[in-house]
């Protein structure tokens, strides 16, 4: 994997965990995500990605405190 790709993944993971607006900016608007909690059913688009992300953030919030 190129260093450029590593940096892209790092930015995306940082945004996922820290900044909703940054997450929206670094996520492709036509993302297709197949989350395990939805039995790998494909979810399409940025709104779906935000729903999945927010669900994960909420689930882990109690473990951070």
Phi, psi and omega in degrees: 000137181287157177299325177299316178294323177299317180294323177299313180295318178300315179297317181295315180294320177298313181297319179306316188271339192236336192208108182301314181296317178296321178300316178299321183289324185267355180263131180298136183296341179252029180305144171240120185235134181241079187289142181296328182290343175255026179058036177062025175287127183299135172244138187240138171092168183294322179298320178294319178298320179295320179298314180295312180303311182297324177297318179292317180299315180296318181296325182271348183302320181293338181274347182275336186273000000 
